[in-house]
Amino acid sequence: MAVAPTRQRLAPDVFRLPVDRIREGYYSDAYFNHTKMLLEEQGHRRDYVEAYRAWGKFLRRSGREDEALEVLERAADLAAEPVAADHRGTR
């Protein structure tokens, strides 16, 4: 079996990534806020609460402990709220 030759990797500088903003969580925060908004608009309550939990875990692993605690507390509050009956049958 022949082994494919490996290509030379491009240097990270070629991509001009905003490393500081990425490390600060700027882009991941924006993705979370957009996902949260879509789930809320569509009435996917269970997924909405799960998104908060997942985001809290991500923040904790990223070293953003204070933010993680706030997000996880919000997830617990959302999970404890009674679910109103919806005529569309959404969750």
C-alpha positions as protocol buffer text, in pm:
chain_id: "A"
residue {
  index: 1
  type: MET
  ca { x: 0 y: 0 z: 0 }
}
residue {
  index: 2
  type: ALA
  ca { x: 145 y: 334 z: -104 }
}
residue {
  index: 3
  type: VAL
  ca { x: 164 y: 618 z: 143 }
}
residue {
  index: 4
  type: ALA
  ca { x: 57 y: 959 z: 15 }
}
residue {
  index: 5
  type: PRO
  ca { x: 326 y: 1224 z: 48 }
}
residue {
  index: 6
  type: THR
  ca { x: 258 y: 1486 z: 314 }
}
residue {
  index: 7
  type: ARG
  ca { x: 215 y: 1845 z: 207 }
}
residue {
  index: 8
  type: GLN
  ca { x: 402 y: 2134 z: 360 }
}
residue {
  index: 9
  type: ARG
  ca { x: 174 y: 2313 z: 608 }
}
residue {
  index: 10
  type: LEU
  ca { x: 106 y: 2683 z: 573 }
}
residue {
  index: 11
  type: ALA
  ca { x: 236 y: 2917 z: 839 }
}
residue {
  index: 12
  type: PRO
  ca { x: -35 y: 3053 z: 1075 }
}
residue {
  index: 13
  type: ASP
  ca { x: 54 y: 3410 z: 974 }
}
residue {
  index: 14
  type: VAL
  ca { x: -83 y: 3342 z: 624 }
}
residue {
  index: 15
  type: PHE
  ca { x: -440 y: 3336 z: 757 }
}
residue {
  index: 16
  type: ARG
  ca { x: -425 y: 3667 z: 948 }
}
residue {
  index: 17
  type: LEU
  ca { x: -652 y: 3537 z: 1222 }
}
residue {
  index: 18
  type: PRO
  ca { x: -752 y: 3776 z: 1501 }
}
residue {
  index: 19
  type: VAL
  ca { x: -589 y: 3556 z: 1766 }
}
residue {
  index: 20
  type: ASP
  ca { x: -657 y: 3796 z: 2055 }
}
residue {
  index: 21
  type: ARG
  ca { x: -1029 y: 3813 z: 1979 }
}
residue {
  index: 22
  type: ILE
  ca { x: -1048 y: 3435 z: 1942 }
}
residue {
  index: 23
  type: ARG
  ca { x: -873 y: 3384 z: 2277 }
}
residue {
  index: 24
  type: GLU
  ca { x: -1108 y: 3633 z: 2444 }
}
residue {
  index: 25
  type: GLY
  ca { x: -1405 y: 3428 z: 2322 }
}
residue {
  index: 26
  type: TYR
  ca { x: -1548 y: 3701 z: 2100 }
}
residue {
  index: 27
  type: TYR
  ca { x: -1654 y: 3469 z: 1818 }
}
residue {
  index: 28
  type: SER
  ca { x: -1777 y: 3181 z: 2033 }
}
residue {
  index: 29
  type: ASP
  ca { x: -1990 y: 3424 z: 2236 }
}
residue {
  index: 30
  type: ALA
  ca { x: -2147 y: 3555 z: 1916 }
}
residue {
  index: 31
  type: TYR
  ca { x: -2226 y: 3202 z: 1795 }
}
residue {
  index: 32
  type: PHE
  ca { x: -2386 y: 3114 z: 2128 }
}
residue {
  index: 33
  type: ASN
  ca { x: -2601 y: 3429 z: 2128 }
}
residue {
  index: 34
  type: HIS
  ca { x: -2718 y: 3362 z: 1772 }
}
residue {
  index: 35
  type: THR
  ca { x: -2799 y: 2996 z: 1849 }
}
residue {
  index: 36
  type: LYS
  ca { x: -2982 y: 3093 z: 2166 }
}
residue {
  index: 37
  type: MET
  ca { x: -3190 y: 3349 z: 1977 }
}
residue {
  index: 38
  type: LEU
  ca { x: -3287 y: 3098 z: 1706 }
}
residue {
  index: 39
  type: LEU
  ca { x: -3386 y: 2829 z: 1955 }
}
residue {
  index: 40
  type: GLU
  ca { x: -3592 y: 3074 z: 2157 }
}
residue {
  index: 41
  type: GLU
  ca { x: -3769 y: 3211 z: 1849 }
}
residue {
  index: 42
  type: GLN
  ca { x: -3856 y: 2862 z: 1728 }
}
residue {
  index: 43
  type: GLY
  ca { x: -3987 y: 2754 z: 2069 }
}
residue {
  index: 44
  type: HIS
  ca { x: -3735 y: 2476 z: 2128 }
}
residue {
  index: 45
  type: ARG
  ca { x: -3728 y: 2519 z: 2504 }
}
residue {
  index: 46
  type: ARG
  ca { x: -3553 y: 2193 z: 2592 }
}
residue {
  index: 47
  type: ASP
  ca { x: -3279 y: 2259 z: 2336 }
}
residue {
  index: 48
  type: TYR
  ca { x: -3255 y: 2618 z: 2460 }
}
residue {
  index: 49
  type: VAL
  ca { x: -3187 y: 2502 z: 2816 }
}
residue {
  index: 50
  type: GLU
  ca { x: -2938 y: 2242 z: 2689 }
}
residue {
  index: 51
  type: ALA
  ca { x: -2756 y: 2513 z: 2492 }
}
residue {
  index: 52
  type: TYR
  ca { x: -2713 y: 2710 z: 2816 }
}
residue {
  index: 53
  type: ARG
  ca { x: -2574 y: 2403 z: 2992 }
}
residue {
  index: 54
  type: ALA
  ca { x: -2331 y: 2327 z: 2711 }
}
residue {
  index: 55
  type: TRP
  ca { x: -2219 y: 2690 z: 2697 }
}
residue {
  index: 56
  type: GLY
  ca { x: -2158 y: 2694 z: 3072 }
}
residue {
  index: 57
  type: LYS
  ca { x: -1943 y: 2382 z: 3046 }
}
residue {
  index: 58
  type: PHE
  ca { x: -1747 y: 2537 z: 2758 }
}
residue {
  index: 59
  type: LEU
  ca { x: -1685 y: 2855 z: 2958 }
}
residue {
  index: 60
  type: ARG
  ca { x: -1567 y: 2654 z: 3258 }
}
residue {
  index: 61
  type: ARG
  ca { x: -1319 y: 2458 z: 3043 }
}
residue {
  index: 62
  type: SER
  ca { x: -1203 y: 2787 z: 2890 }
}
residue {
  index: 63
  type: GLY
  ca { x: -1115 y: 2928 z: 3232 }
}
residue {
  index: 64
  type: ARG
  ca { x: -1404 y: 3174 z: 3240 }
}
residue {
  index: 65
  type: GLU
  ca { x: -1536 y: 3048 z: 3575 }
}
residue {
  index: 66
  type: ASP
  ca { x: -1745 y: 3350 z: 3678 }
}
residue {
  index: 67
  type: GLU
  ca { x: -1928 y: 3361 z: 3346 }
}
residue {
  index: 68
  type: ALA
  ca { x: -1976 y: 2985 z: 3356 }
}
residue {
  index: 69
  type: LEU
  ca { x: -2144 y: 3003 z: 3696 }
}
residue {
  index: 70
  type: GLU
  ca { x: -2382 y: 3274 z: 3578 }
}
residue {
  index: 71
  type: VAL
  ca { x: -2474 y: 3080 z: 3264 }
}
residue {
  index: 72
  type: LEU
  ca { x: -2524 y: 2753 z: 3455 }
}
residue {
  index: 73
  type: GLU
  ca { x: -2742 y: 2932 z: 3712 }
}
residue {
  index: 74
  type: ARG
  ca { x: -2952 y: 3069 z: 3426 }
}
residue {
  index: 75
  type: ALA
  ca { x: -2982 y: 2717 z: 3281 }
}
residue {
  index: 76
  type: ALA
  ca { x: -3103 y: 2587 z: 3618 }
}
residue {
  index: 77
  type: ASP
  ca { x: -3357 y: 2870 z: 3643 }
}
residue {
  index: 78
  type: LEU
  ca { x: -3485 y: 2798 z: 3292 }
}
residue {
  index: 79
  type: ALA
  ca { x: -3513 y: 2427 z: 3363 }
}
residue {
  index: 80
  type: ALA
  ca { x: -3711 y: 2496 z: 3682 }
}
residue {
  index: 81
  type: GLU
  ca { x: -3964 y: 2726 z: 3510 }
}
residue {
  index: 82
  type: PRO
  ca { x: -4294 y: 2558 z: 3424 }
}
residue {
  index: 83
  type: VAL
  ca { x: -4346 y: 2491 z: 3055 }
}
residue {
  index: 84
  type: ALA
  ca { x: -4653 y: 2663 z: 2915 }
}
residue {
  index: 85
  type: ALA
  ca { x: -4870 y: 2463 z: 2674 }
}
residue {
  index: 86
  type: ASP
  ca { x: -4812 y: 2573 z: 2318 }
}
residue {
  index: 87
  type: HIS
  ca { x: -5065 y: 2535 z: 2040 }
}
residue {
  index: 88
  type: ARG
  ca { x: -4792 y: 2431 z: 1796 }
}
residue {
  index: 89
  type: GLY
  ca { x: -4683 y: 2138 z: 2012 }
}
residue {
  index: 90
  type: THR
  ca { x: -4327 y: 2258 z: 2047 }
}
residue {
  index: 91
  type: ARG
  ca { x: -4107 y: 2166 z: 2337 }
}
